[in-house]
Amino acid sequence: MRPMPEPSSDRLLAAIEQSELVDPDAYQSAVADLRERHEGHLPHDPAEIAHHFQLRGLLTDWHIAKLLAGKSRGFLLGKYKLLRHIGRGGMGSVYLAEHMGMQRKVAIKILPPALVQNRSYLERFQREARVAAALDHLNIVRAFDFDHAGELYYLVMEFVDGPDLATLVQESSGGLPVGQAVDIMVQATRGLTHAHDRGIIHRDVKPSNLLIDSTGCVKLLDLGLARHDQGEQGSVTMAHRETILGTADYLAPEQAINCHAVDCRADIYSLGCTLYFALAGHPPFPDGTLAQRIAQHQHAVPRPLSDIRPDIPELVEWVCQRMMAKSPADRYPSSDEVGHALQTAMGRLSDGDHGPPQDAPVKHEPFPTMDVDSSNSRQDRVLRLQRMPVRSARRGPPWIWLLLAILCLVAGVLAVLVWRRSVG
């Protein structure tokens, strides 16, 4: 590959013009101003030209880096102008963009052309757009548009100017303040309740899918794995035989067994793990391989939050434990009840009531339907999941069965002898 030519002032101006990022009148005005500042000449340093366009609000740092690298196309997508790259997910990259007519900032998720060839990815992407369009709630990232330009399919969404919960916790020292963490969870339950009431199960609730804007408003995003409660016919993941969906550190036990049959309580488990992360600074089971962590969600009990942070109230810890109960039947039946329980706990604390909750204690029985082969050296990529056989009733030691067999044999011989004597 030949090295890119060194950027020059003329080459940069030509790239800006070809990119169509700058309105022609604004471009001419910027160039004229540059000449006026340099006695009728253009500056020799392309960086100075780039900085001049940036100060006028015509180019971003991302544009300049691309233009100086020789890229002059790919900045426009339909009615939108891409401003910078802001994230990457399992199904593509996300960009900050601007509607060129309305001058409104939006986030655009783009499915790479290579994935368009995979029917599963394209159908899931289209399904994400339809599911997002069906939801309209303050605590869910709104979808505005879905379209394609050639082989580039893209989803236009509300832009949230703020970090995700994962970033927020990483920047803290050992977890968020209890009040802040609980407030984020309560807002998340409102978004989930809106989705659950419409038959939509998220199936990938985790810290990186909770955005917090500059006002503190929480927004749930990424419905790429969402399941609509309309039976098998509407399931893209079932059609393509995708058996395990979700993120290992936040995966409900039953979701690892059959992701197509889960209900809202799987999201509640994942949200409980997210609350644990927000308070502890790490997931419930931070150690081990992918397979081992999934197995721990089946049968292990996470370290108590109060052991990690003594300042965490018993009331809040208990709510988190119930959210993360192994059996769905032992969890809260709805996300709305989770939000109410968290608000009640904080209300009792503000009233000076630090006593234990009145509910029954949380059960921690292992989830009995999954076995993970953790001996495989490739377990981070390959999970061997299988149904465990139904165990029969508890059996005693083998010598007991041998003794019983001997006694039965002796009894049978005696019965035959007695019968022959009576006949004779």
C-alpha positions in Angstrom: 0.0 0.0 0.0 1.4 3.4 -1.0 1.6 5.9 1.9 -0.9 8.8 1.9 0.6 12.0 0.6 1.4 14.7 3.1 -1.6 17.0 3.6 -1.2 20.4 2.0 -3.4 23.5 2.1 -4.7 23.1 -1.4 -5.3 19.4 -0.9 -7.2 20.0 2.4 -9.4 22.7 0.8 -10.2 20.4 -2.1 -11.2 17.6 0.3 -13.4 20.0 2.3 -15.1 21.0 -0.9 -15.6 17.4 -2.1 -16.9 16.3 1.2 -20.0 18.6 1.0 -19.7 19.1 4.7 -19.7 22.9 4.3 -22.3 24.9 2.5 -20.8 26.5 -0.6 -21.5 30.1 0.6 -20.0 29.3 4.0 -17.0 27.7 2.4 -16.3 30.8 0.1 -16.7 33.1 3.1 -14.3 31.1 5.2 -11.7 31.0 2.4 -12.1 34.7 1.7 -11.5 35.5 5.4 -8.4 33.3 5.4 -7.0 35.2 2.5 -7.8 38.6 4.1 -5.9 37.5 7.2 -2.8 36.5 5.2 -2.5 39.4 2.7 -4.4 37.7 -0.1 -2.7 34.3 0.4 -3.7 31.1 2.0 -1.7 29.8 4.9 0.8 27.0 4.1 -0.1 25.0 7.2 -3.2 22.9 6.6 -3.7 22.6 10.4 -4.3 26.4 10.5 -6.9 26.1 7.8 -8.6 23.3 9.6 -8.6 25.2 12.8 -10.2 28.2 11.0 -13.1 26.1 9.7 -13.5 24.6 13.2 -13.7 28.0 14.9 -16.5 28.9 12.5 -18.4 25.8 13.5 -18.1 24.3 10.1 -16.0 21.2 10.9 -15.5 19.0 13.9 -12.3 17.4 15.3 -13.5 14.1 13.8 -14.0 15.7 10.3 -10.6 17.3 10.4 -8.8 14.1 11.3 -10.5 12.3 8.5 -9.9 15.1 6.0 -6.3 15.4 6.9 -6.0 11.6 6.4 -7.3 12.0 2.8 -10.9 10.9 3.4 -13.4 13.2 1.6 -16.5 11.1 1.3 -18.9 9.2 3.6 -19.8 12.1 5.9 -23.4 12.4 4.7 -26.1 9.9 5.1 -29.5 10.9 3.6 -30.7 14.0 5.3 -28.0 13.7 8.0 -24.4 14.9 8.4 -22.2 12.7 10.6 -20.3 14.8 13.2 -18.3 12.2 15.2 -18.1 8.6 16.2 -19.6 8.0 19.7 -19.8 4.3 20.2 -19.8 0.8 18.9 -22.1 -2.1 19.6 -22.7 -5.7 18.6 -24.5 -4.6 15.4 -22.6 -1.6 14.2 -21.2 1.8 15.0 -23.1 4.8 16.5 -22.5 8.4 15.4 -23.5 11.8 16.5 -25.2 13.4 13.5 -27.2 16.5 12.6 -30.4 16.8 10.5 -29.3 19.2 7.9 -32.7 20.8 7.5 -33.8 21.0 11.1 -30.3 21.2 12.6 -31.3 18.8 15.3 -28.6 16.5 16.9 -29.4 12.8 16.7 -27.6 9.5 17.2 -27.4 7.2 14.2 -26.6 3.5 14.4 -25.3 2.1 11.2 -25.3 -1.6 10.3 -22.0 -2.3 8.4 -22.5 -3.6 4.8 -20.7 -6.8 5.7 -23.4 -7.6 8.3 -26.2 -6.8 5.8 -25.4 -10.0 4.0 -26.2 -11.9 7.2 -30.0 -12.2 7.2 -30.1 -12.7 11.0 -28.4 -9.3 11.6 -30.4 -7.4 9.1 -33.7 -8.8 10.4 -32.7 -8.1 14.0 -31.7 -4.6 13.0 -35.1 -4.0 11.3 -36.8 -5.5 14.3 -35.0 -3.2 16.7 -36.3 -0.3 14.7 -39.9 -1.5 14.9 -39.7 -2.3 18.6 -38.1 1.1 19.3 -40.8 2.9 17.3 -43.5 1.2 19.4 -42.2 2.7 22.6 -42.5 6.3 23.6 -41.3 7.0 27.2 -39.1 9.6 28.9 -36.8 6.8 30.2 -36.3 5.0 26.9 -34.2 6.3 24.0 -36.7 7.3 21.3 -36.4 6.2 17.7 -37.1 8.8 15.0 -36.3 7.2 11.6 -35.1 4.0 9.9 -33.8 4.0 6.4 -31.0 2.9 4.1 -28.7 4.5 1.6 -27.6 1.8 -0.8 -26.3 -1.0 1.4 -26.0 1.2 4.5 -29.0 0.6 6.8 -29.3 3.0 9.7 -31.5 3.8 12.7 -31.9 7.4 13.8 -32.4 7.8 17.5 -32.6 10.4 20.2 -29.1 11.7 21.2 -28.4 11.5 24.9 -25.6 13.9 25.9 -24.2 12.1 28.9 -22.3 8.9 30.0 -23.7 5.4 30.4 -23.9 3.9 33.9 -20.8 1.7 33.3 -18.7 4.8 32.6 -20.2 6.6 35.6 -19.3 3.7 37.9 -15.8 3.3 36.5 -15.1 7.0 37.2 -16.3 6.6 40.8 -14.2 5.1 43.6 -15.9 1.8 44.5 -19.4 2.4 43.4 -22.0 5.2 43.4 -23.6 6.8 46.4 -26.6 4.7 47.5 -29.1 7.5 46.7 -27.8 8.1 43.2 -27.7 4.4 42.4 -31.2 3.8 43.6 -32.6 6.8 41.7 -31.0 5.5 38.5 -32.6 2.1 39.1 -36.1 3.6 39.8 -36.0 5.5 36.6 -34.9 2.4 34.7 -37.9 0.5 36.2 -40.2 3.1 34.7 -38.8 2.6 31.2 -38.9 -1.2 31.6 -42.5 -1.1 32.9 -43.5 0.9 29.8 -41.9 -1.8 27.6 -43.2 -4.7 29.6 -46.7 -3.4 29.5 -46.5 -3.5 25.7 -45.2 -7.1 25.7 -41.6 -6.2 25.1 -38.8 -7.9 27.1 -35.4 -6.2 26.7 -33.2 -9.2 27.4 -30.0 -7.2 27.6 -30.3 -4.8 30.6 -26.8 -3.8 31.8 -24.9 -0.7 32.9 -23.7 0.2 29.4 -27.4 0.2 28.2 -28.4 2.9 30.7 -27.6 6.5 29.7 -27.7 9.4 32.0 -28.2 12.9 30.5 -27.0 16.2 31.8 -30.2 16.6 33.9 -29.9 13.2 35.5 -32.6 11.6 33.4 -32.0 7.9 32.7 -32.5 6.5 29.3 -32.7 2.8 28.5 -31.3 1.9 25.1 -30.4 -0.9 22.7 -33.4 -3.0 21.9 -31.4 -5.2 19.5 -32.1 -8.3 21.5 -35.6 -7.4 22.6 -38.3 -10.0 22.4 -41.9 -9.1 21.6 -44.5 -11.2 23.4 -46.2 -12.4 20.2 -45.2 -16.0 20.1 -42.7 -17.9 18.0 -43.8 -16.3 14.7 -42.4 -12.9 15.6 -39.1 -14.2 17.0 -36.1 -13.4 14.8 -33.7 -15.1 17.2 -35.8 -18.3 17.3 -36.0 -18.4 13.5 -32.2 -18.3 13.3 -31.8 -20.8 16.2 -29.9 -18.4 18.4 -30.0 -20.1 21.8 -28.1 -17.8 24.2 -28.6 -14.1 24.1 -27.6 -11.4 26.6 -24.5 -10.4 28.5 -22.9 -13.0 30.7 -22.3 -10.8 33.8 -26.0 -9.8 33.9 -27.7 -12.9 32.4 -30.7 -14.4 34.3 -30.4 -18.1 34.9 -33.4 -19.0 32.9 -32.3 -16.9 30.0 -29.1 -18.9 29.6 -31.3 -22.0 29.3 -34.0 -20.7 26.9 -33.9 -17.1 25.9 -37.1 -17.4 23.9 -39.3 -18.2 26.9 -38.3 -15.5 29.4 -40.6 -12.9 30.7 -40.2 -9.6 32.5 -38.6 -11.2 35.5 -35.4 -11.9 33.4 -35.1 -8.2 33.0 -35.6 -7.7 36.7 -32.7 -10.1 37.4 -30.5 -8.2 35.0 -31.5 -4.9 36.6 -30.7 -6.4 40.0 -27.2 -7.3 38.8 -26.9 -3.7 37.4 -27.8 -2.3 40.8 -25.2 -4.6 42.4 -22.6 -3.2 39.9 -23.6 0.4 40.6 -23.1 -0.1 44.3 -20.1 -2.5 44.4 -18.2 -1.2 41.4 -18.1 -4.6 39.8 -20.6 -7.3 38.6 -22.0 -9.9 41.1 -19.5 -12.5 39.8 -16.5 -10.6 38.5 -14.1 -13.6 38.4 -13.8 -16.6 36.1 -14.2 -17.3 32.4 -17.3 -16.6 30.5 -18.6 -20.1 31.0 -17.8 -20.1 34.7 -19.5 -16.7 35.3 -22.7 -18.0 33.6 -22.5 -21.1 35.8 -22.2 -18.9 38.9 -25.4 -17.1 38.0 -27.0 -20.6 38.1 -25.9 -21.7 41.5 -23.6 -19.3 43.4 -24.6 -16.5 45.8 -22.7 -13.2 45.2 -20.7 -11.6 48.0 -23.1 -9.6 50.2 -23.0 -5.9 49.3 -22.7 -5.0 52.9 -19.4 -6.9 53.1 -18.1 -4.7 50.2 -19.6 -1.5 51.4 -20.7 -1.3 55.1 -22.6 1.9 54.3 -25.2 0.1 52.1 -28.5 -0.1 54.1 -29.9 -3.5 54.8 -33.2 -2.5 53.2 -31.5 -1.7 49.8 -29.4 -4.8 49.9 -32.5 -6.9 50.5 -34.3 -5.5 47.5 -31.3 -6.1 45.4 -31.1 -9.7 46.6 -34.7 -10.4 45.8 -34.3 -8.9 42.3 -31.4 -11.4 41.8 -33.2 -14.5 43.2 -32.3 -17.6 41.2 -35.9 -18.6 40.6 -38.2 -16.2 38.7 -41.0 -17.0 41.2 -38.9 -15.6 44.1 -38.3 -12.2 42.3 -40.6 -9.2 42.2 -43.4 -10.0 39.7 -43.0 -6.7 37.9 -40.5 -3.9 37.3 -43.1 -1.5 38.7 -43.0 -3.3 42.0 -39.2 -3.1 42.0 -39.4 0.6 41.6 -41.9 0.9 44.4 -39.8 -1.3 46.7 -36.7 0.8 46.1 -38.6 4.0 46.7 -40.1 2.6 49.9 -36.7 1.5 51.1 -35.3 5.0 50.6 -38.3 6.5 52.2 -38.0 4.4 55.3 -34.3 5.3 55.5 -35.0 9.0 55.3 -37.5 8.5 58.2 -34.8 6.9 60.3 -36.1 3.3 59.9 -33.1 1.0 59.4 -34.8 -2.2 60.5 -35.1 -5.3 58.3 -37.9 -5.6 55.7 -41.1 -7.4 56.8 -41.1 -9.6 53.7 -40.0 -13.3 53.7 -36.3 -13.8 53.4 -34.8 -14.1 50.0 -34.2 -17.7 48.7 -30.9 -18.6 47.2 -31.5 -22.2 45.9 -29.4 -23.0 42.9 -31.1 -22.9 39.5 -31.1 -26.6 38.7 -31.3 -26.8 34.9 -27.9 -25.9 33.5 -24.5 -27.5 33.4 -21.5 -25.7 31.9 -18.4 -27.6 30.8 -15.7 -25.3 32.2 -12.9 -27.7 31.4 -12.7 -26.7 27.8 -9.8 -24.4 27.0 -12.0 -22.5 24.5 -14.8 -21.9 26.9 -14.7 -18.1 26.5 -16.0 -18.7 23.0 -17.8 -22.0 23.2 -20.4 -22.8 25.8 -21.5 -26.3 26.2 -25.0 -26.0 27.7 -27.2 -29.0 28.3 -30.2 -30.0 30.3 -29.3 -31.8 33.5 -31.1 -35.1 34.0 -33.9 -35.1 36.5 -32.6 -36.6 39.7 -34.5 -39.4 41.3 -35.2 -39.5 45.0 -32.2 -39.6 47.3 -30.7 -43.1 47.5 -28.8 -44.6 50.4 -25.3 -46.2 50.3 -24.9 -49.2 47.9 -24.4 -51.7 50.8 -28.0 -51.1 52.0 -29.4 -52.1 48.7 -27.2 -55.3 48.7 -28.4 -56.2 52.2 -32.0 -55.7 51.2 -31.5 -57.9 48.1 -30.1 -60.7 50.3 -32.9 -60.5 52.8 -35.5 -60.7 49.9 -33.7 -63.8 48.5 -33.6 -65.5 51.9 -37.3 -64.7 52.5 -38.2 -66.2 49.1 -36.3 -69.4 49.9 -38.0 -69.7 53.2 -41.4 -69.2 51.7 -40.8 -72.0 49.1 -39.7 -74.4 51.9 -42.7 -73.6 54.0 -45.0 -74.2 51.0 -43.4 -77.6 50.1 -43.8 -78.8 53.7 -47.4 -77.8 53.8 -48.1 -79.6 50.5 -46.2 -82.7 51.5 
